[in-house]
């Protein structure tokens, strides 16, 4: 069971949202954005709804981008190593947001 006190829901900045929304999957780079102790990740394709990602004892809740097409996860840097081992990241469903 996931401890609800460790639920992370940080809203990305408007600039981060815009970058995630305007870049197609082919145009996205592999480097991720790191700001204020968070790394930002987004879905590689359009999503119908938001879904949480469980990493260790933490639950990461995404926010929509400005056009409400792509979810954006703000991943604390202290659990980033665990997050990148998640199945959705490994298979390419979730990708890093670039500068």
Buried (B, 14 or more C-beta within 10 A) or exposed (E): EEEEEBEBEBEBEEEBBBBBBEBEEEEBEEEBBBEEEBBBBBBBEEBEEBEBBEBEEBBBBBBBBBEEBBBBBBBBEEBBEEBBEBEBBEEEEBBBBBE
